[in-house]
Amino acid sequence: MKRRTPVAQAPAPTAIGVFHLLGVLCIVLLPHLQRLPLWVSLTLAAAVLWRATATRRGWKLPPALLRGGLTVAAFAGIYASYGHINGLHPGVALLAVMTALKLTELRTRRDIRVLICLLYFILATHFLFSQDVWMAAYLLACAWLITAVLVESSHGGALAPRSSLRLSGVLILQALPLMAVLFVLFPRIPGPLWGLPADSGAARAGLADSMAPGDIQHLVLSNAVAFRVRFDGPPPARPLRYWRGPVFSFFDGHRWRPGTIDQNERQPVLRLNGEAVNYQITLEPSRSRWLFALDLPDPAALPVHAQLDNDAVLRADQDNRQRRLYALRSYPHYQLQPQLAAQQRRANLSLPRYGNPEARALAQRWRAQGLDDQAVVAAAMHRYRNEDFHYTLRPPALGRNSIDDFLFKTRAGFCEHYASSFTFLMRAAGIPARVVTGYQGGSRNAVGDYYVIAAGYARIPPQPSIRPASTRASTPRWPAPPVCRPFSIRSGNAASATPSRPAGTGSTPSGIAGSWPTAPICSSA
C-alpha cells in the first residue's frame, strides 16, 4: 500500500506582518470613521486591539460558531442602524465591520492577502464620498502602504520594512503610465460604474414618487431642467409660482408615499378665486405620471389624457416617456377642501403603531397643555425657529426612529427633513396633515421669453388641515406668500431673497428654495 504524502501546512503569517497589516488597516479606515455608526467604530477598535494582543501572546482563534454568531450580529446591527443593508452608507458600514471580523480568522498568508484585497476595495469606497485633491493624495499614500504589506507578505517577512516600501513605490510608479493611458483611452461610460441604488445615501435635488429623509446624507444640487413654462400674459409674482407635484399621505415609519386614490372621488373639492393664469408647460421626460401645474389648476381646463385626483395632483394616463407640451389655466388664489371627508381625515391622521416615541410625547404634551390646532402649529414653528436647527445639504445619518433623531439629536437637514417631522408632529397631535412636493419660482430666459424650472428648485412644504377655513400665512422672519392658503402651511421662497440667519435657525443656501413653513394665523369666516 502506498502511504499518503502529508499535505504541507500553509505558512502562518509573521507577527511583524500582522502588526503592519493592522496599522495600515487603521490608516485606510480612518476617513470612514466620521460617517460610521459609533458601534461599528468601537467594533473595529476592539477587533484590532484583540488581534494585536492575540498575536503577541499566542492566543487561539475563536471557534467557528462564535465567528458565525458575530457575523449574524453584525448584519442585524447594520439593519437596526439604517433600516436596510443595501445602499452606499449601509454597504460601507457592513464592509468595515466584516473586515474587522476577518481579523478573527487570520491563520495563513492567504488570509493576509484576502484582507489586503479588502483594503484595496475599501480604498475605492472613499471616492464615493469625496473626490478632493487632498483625498486623492491620502489614498495614493494608502495604496503605497497596502502594496508594501502585500510585498512583505509575498516574501514571508524576509524583506526589511524599508525594502518593502521602496519596492512598493517602484511598482506604483511603474503603474502610473498604464493608468494614464487607460484614463485617456478607456471609453467614457455614462453614469458611475458601481451603479448604486437610489437610496444609497446620496441624491440629487428634485422630486420622486416617495420620500425617505433618513436615507439621504448628501443632497447634490441639480441644474437638470424639469420643465419650461411660457405665460400667455404677465407671470404671477414669484411667491405665487409654486408648481404642485406629488402629494404624500402614507407614512410607514420610514418612507412617505402617495395615498390610495378614491376612484369615486377623483377631483378635489375646491373654490377658485381671483384672476386666472393661462400658460403652456413643456415637460421633460421623467418616466412618471406626474404633470406639474401652477398651484392650483382649473379642473375644467385640464389637458387631454390627464386628470386631477383628490389630492389636487395632476396625473397623466401614461408614463411621461417623451417630452410633452400641454396648456393649463390656474388660480393662485383658492380654497382647497374646505371640509375634509371622513376617509381623507383618517388617511391624513394615520401613523404607524410604533416608532418615534419622543415626537409622539411632544405632540401629546402640547395637547395636554390645552393648546388648540392653531396653537399647536405655532408651538411647532417656535421650536424650529428658536432652537438650534440648521439647513444643510449634508445631514447626519438617521436611525430607525428618523423623526426623533432629527427633532432631538441631529437637528440638521433640508426640506424633506423639516416637512416630514412637521407632518408627523401634526398627525401625532390629531391634526390631519400631508406632505406636498413641488417646485418654486423658476428663472426667466429673456431670449425665448419663457421660464426654466430646474430640479434644484424643488420645495417640499407640509400641509396641515386647520379650521376655520380662512387661513392667512404670515411670518416675521421669512418671506411668505401674501395670499390666502387654506389648510396650508407654506414657506417663503429663500431663492427670491437673501435673509440673514435668524437666531436659532439655519440659513437656506442661495439658489435653492427653502422649506421653512410659515405659521398660519387663522380667523373665522
N, C-alpha and C positions, 0 to 999 in steps of 0.2 A: 504494500500500500504506500501511495505517495503521501508524504507528510506535507500538510498545508504550510505555505510560507506565511509567517505572521505579517500582517499589514503594518507598515510603518506608521507610527503615530504622527499626526500633523504637528509641526513645531509650534510651541507656545510662544506668545508674544513676550518680548522682554519687558522688564519693569520700566526701564527708561523710555521705551517706546510707548507704553501705556500712559506715562506721565506727560509725554509730549503730546499725545493724542488728546488727552483731557484738557491741556492748556489751549490747544488750537480750537477744540470744541467750544470752550467758553468764549474765545475771541469771536468765532463765527456767529454764535447765537446772541452776542451782546446787543446789537441793534434791535433785535426782536423783543427784548425784554420789556420795552416800553409799551408794547401792544399785546402782550400775552397776559392771560389771567394770572393773578398772584399765585394761585396754587400750582400752575404749570411752572412758573419760575422757581418756586420752592421745590418742586419735584426734580427739576434739573439740578439745582444746587445739591439736593440730598443724594441724587444718583452719582454725581461727580465726586462728592465727598466720600460716599461709600466705596466707589470703585478705587479711589486713591488709597483708602485705608486697607481695603481687601488686598490690593496688590502689594502694599508694603508688609502686611502681616501674614499674607498667605492664606486668607480665608477661603473657604469653599464657596462655590457659586450657589445661589438659591435654587431649590428644586423647580422642576418644570411646572408643577402645579401652582406654586406661588407666582411664578412669572406669568402664567396664563391668567391668574386672578388679577394681577396688576394690570395686564393688558385690557381686560374687560372693564376694570375700574377706570382706566384712562379714557376708554370710549364713552363710558357713562358720564364721566366728568366733563368732557368736551360737549356732549349733548346737553348736559344741565347748564353749562355756561352760555351756550349760544342758541339753544333750541333746535339745532340741527348740526350735522357734521360735514355737510358739503359747503363749498364756498371758500373764498380766499382766507379769511381770518380763522375759521374753524380748521381748515386744512393745514395751515401753517402751525397752529397750536397742536394739532394731532401729530404732525411730523416731528415737532420739537419733543413732545413727551414720549413718542415712540423711539426717538433717537436716545433719549435718556434711559429708557428701559433696555435698549440694546446693550448698554454698558453692563447689565447684569448677566450677560451670557458671552463675554469675551473669553474664548478658550484658546483659539488658534490665530495665526496670522491672517487666515482667511476672514475671520470675524473682524479683524482690524481693517482689512481692505473694504469689507462691506460698509463699515461705519465711515470710512473715508469717502466712499461713493455717496453716502447720505449727506456728508458735509458739503460736497460739491453741489448736490441738489439744493440744500438749504441756502447755499451761497446765491443761487439763481433767484430764490424767492425774495431776496431783498430788493431786487429791481422791480418787483411788483408794487412796492410801496414808495420807492424813491429812485429817481434816475439823476440825482445831483452829481456834480463832478467829484465832490468830496466822498460820496458814497462809492462811486466807481473806483477811486483811488484806494479806499479802505478795502473793498472787496478784492481788488487786484493783489493787495498785500496778503489778504487771507488766502487767496489761491496759491500764492507763493509758499505760505506756511503749510497748507494742506499737501501740496506736492512734495514738500520737504519730508513730511511724515510718511508719505507714500514711498519715497525713495528710501528712507530709513527702514521701513517695513520690508521692502524688497531685498535689502541687503542683510536682514536678520540682525540689525543693530551693530553691524561691523563698522559702519561709517560714523565718523565723528559728526556732531550736530553742524559744525561749520561746513564740512564737506557736503552734507545733505542739503543745506541751504544754498550752497554755491551751485550744486548740480541742478537743484530745483529752479534757480534763477536762469541757468543756461537753457533748460527745457522751455521755460516760459518765453524767453527771448526768441528761441527758435520757432515758437508757435505764433508769434506776433505777425510775421509776414503772411502766413497762411490765413490768420484771422482777418487781416486787411484785404486779402484777395477775396475771401468769402463775403466780406461786408460789401464789396463793390459788385461782385458778380452774382451773388445769391439772389434769386427772384424775390421781389417785394410782394409778400402775401398780405392782402388787406385784413386788418384786424390782428390781434395778438395770436401767437402760435398756441398759447396754452388754452385758449377757448374757455375762459372761466364762466361759470353760471351767473345768472343775473343778480343773485343775492350774495355775491362774493364779498361784500363789504365796501365796494366802490360803485358809484353810479353816476350817471350824467344827469344834469338838470333837465327836467321835462316831466311829462305825465305818463303814467302807466295804468294798467287795469287793476292794480292793487297797491297797497302802501304798507310797508313794514319798516318804520323808522329805525328800529333796533338793529336791522341788518346792514345799514349803510354807515360806514365810518369815513367815507371820503366822497364828497359831492363835487363833481367836476362840472364847472360851468360850460355850457354848450352854446355855440353860435349857430347850430343847425337850424334851418328855417322850419317852423311848424306850419305856418300858413301865411298868406298875404291877403290884405284887405283893401278894397277900394270903395270909398264912400260916395254916394250919389250927391251929397251936399256937404256942408261943413261937418267935420267929425265932432263927436261929443268930447267934452273935456276929458283929460287923461284919467282922473279918478273914476269916471264912468265907463271907461273902456276895459271892462272885465269880461273876458271870453270864457264862458262857462263850459266846463268839461265834465268828466265822470264824477259821480257822487257816491260816496262810500257810506253805507249804513250798517253793514255787518262787520262785527269785530269778534275774532275768535281768541283773543288774548295775546295774539302776536301780530296779526295782519288784518288790515282793513280791506274790505271788498264791497262791491256793489250789492245792494239788497236784491231780493227777488222782485220781479216786476209783476204787478197785478194785471193780468190780461183784461180784466173787466173795467179797469180804470187806467187807461193808457196815458191820458193827458192830465196834468195837474189842475187844481182849482186855483185860478189867479185873476187878478184885476190889473189891467194895464192902464197907466195914466200918462198924461203929458204927450209930448210930440214923439212921433215915430222916427226911427233912423233906418234908412234904406242903404244897403251895401251889398257887395259881392265878395265872396271868400274863395281863394284858390288854395285848396288844402293839399299838402304834400302827402305822398303815400305813407301809411302808418300801419297797415295790416290790422287795424282795429275798426270798430264800427262807430266810434265817437265822431260826431260832427260838431265842431266848435261854433258858438254863436255868441253875439253880444248879449250880455245878460239884461233882459230876458226876451227870447224870440216870440213873435206872434204866432200862436198855433194855427191861425187862419191863413198864414202865408209861408208855409213850410216848403222846402224843396221836394221834388219828385223822389219817391223811394226813400223817404225819411219820415220820422215820426218823433213826437215829443212824449217821453214817458212821464210817469207820475212824480219823478224827481226833477222834472224840468230839464232833463238831459236830452239833447238831440241825437238821435241814433239813425244810422243808415241801415237798410235792409241787408246789405252785404258788406264784407270787409273792404276797406279803402286800400286797394292794391295799386291803384293808379292815381295820378294827380286828378283832383276833382274841383270843378267850378260850380258854385251854387249861390243863389241870391236869397237874401233874408230881409225881414223887417223886424226890428226890435224896439222895445220900450225900456229905456234905462230906469224909468220910474214905474214901480209895480208893487203889488202886494201878492205874495205867494202863499197859497194855502192858509187863508185866514182861520179856518177850522181844520185841525188835523183829524183824519178818520181814525177810528179805533185801531185798525190794523197798522197804520203808519205810526201811530203813537207807540204801540208795542214794539215795532221794529226799531224805532229810534230811542227806545229806552233799554233795549236788550244789551246785557253784558254777560260775559262768561260767569259761571257759578263761582269759580275760584280765581285767585290771582290778584296782584296789586292791592294787597290789604291796606297799605298806608294811604293810598289815594282814596279808597272807599271810606276809610275812617275820617279823612279830612272833609270829604263832602258831607258825611253824616254829622260831623261836629258843626258845620255851618247850619244845617237844618235844625240841630238841637239848640242852637242859639236863637232860633226863631226867625231866621232870615228867609225872606220870600225869594221868588225867582230872580228878580232884578238885583237884589242884594247879594245873592249867591254869585251871579255873574260878576258883579263889582268886586266881591272878595277874591275871586279867582284872578281878575285882571290886576288887582292891587298886588297880589302875590307875584305875578310875572314882572310887574314894573318895579317893585320896590325891593325884591330880593335879588340875589346875585345870579341872575340868569344871563346867558350870553348867546349871541348868534354866531355860529361858526360853521364852516363847510367841512370841518374835520372833527365831528363829535366823537366822544369816547364810546367804546362798545357798551351795549346794554345787555343785561341778562334776561332771564325768563320773565321777570316782572319789569318789563321795559318802562311802563308808566311810572312806577315807583322809583326806578333807577334815575329817570330823567328829572322828576319833580324834587327828589330829596337827596340825590347824590351828585350826578354829573352836572345838571342844570346848564347844559350846553348842547345846542343843536340848531337845526334850521327849521323851515316852515313845517315839515312833516311832524317833527317832534312836538312843536307847540300846538298844532292843530289836533294831533292825536291825544295828547294829555288833556287839553281843554275839553274836548268832546267827551272823554272818559269821565272827567270830573262832573260835567253837566249831567250825564246819564246817572252817575252814582248818586247825584243829588235829586234825581227824579225829574230832570228837565230833558225833554226829548231833544236830541242833537244828532248831527251827522257831519261828515267832512265833505266839503265842496272843493273840487280842484278846478283849476283853470289857469289862464294866462292874463297878465295885467299889462296894460299900456301898449307898447309897440313903438318902433322907430319909423319915421317918415322917410320915404325915398322921394326926394324932390324932383328927380328926373322923370320918374314914372308916375308920380302923384299917387302913390299907394303906401300902405303901412306894412312893415315886416314884423311878424311876431316870431321870435326865436324861442328855442326850448329853454333858454336861460331866464325867460320872463315868467316861468311857472310860479304860481302863488296858490297856496292851499289854506284857506281860512276855515275854521269851524263854523257851524251854522246851528245855533240852538233855537228852539221854538219857545218864544216868550210872549205871554199875554200881558196886557191887551194888544190889539192888532197894530196899533200905531207905534212904531219904533224909530227913533232917530239916533243915528250913530254919532257919537261925539267923543273926543279925547283931547286933553290939554297938551299932550306931548308929541303925538304923532299925527301927520296929516290924515284926515278922514274924509271919505266921500260925503259931500254935502247934500245927500239925498236920503229919502225915506227907504230903509231896507227892512221891511217887516220880517220878523223871525230870523234876523241875520246879525251876526257879529262880523264886521268887515274890518280889514286893516287899511291904513293909508298906504299909498304907493311910495316905498322908500326910494325908488329909482327916480321919482319926479322931484325929489328934494334931497338935501344932504343934512339931515337933522343932527344936532350934536347928541352925544351919548347921554341919555338920561341916567340919573343916579340909579344904580342897581340893575340896569338893563344892558343888553349888548347892542352895539350898533350894527346896522344892516350894511353889508358891503355895497359899494357903489356898483350900479349896473344890474342889480337883481331886485326883484320885488320882495319886500319883507312880509312876514306873516303875523305881525303884531296886531291882534284883534283890538277893536275899539269897544270901549264899554258902552252899552246901549242905555239911553235914558228913555224910559217908557212913560207914556201918558195915555190916559183913557181917550177913546174915540168912539 
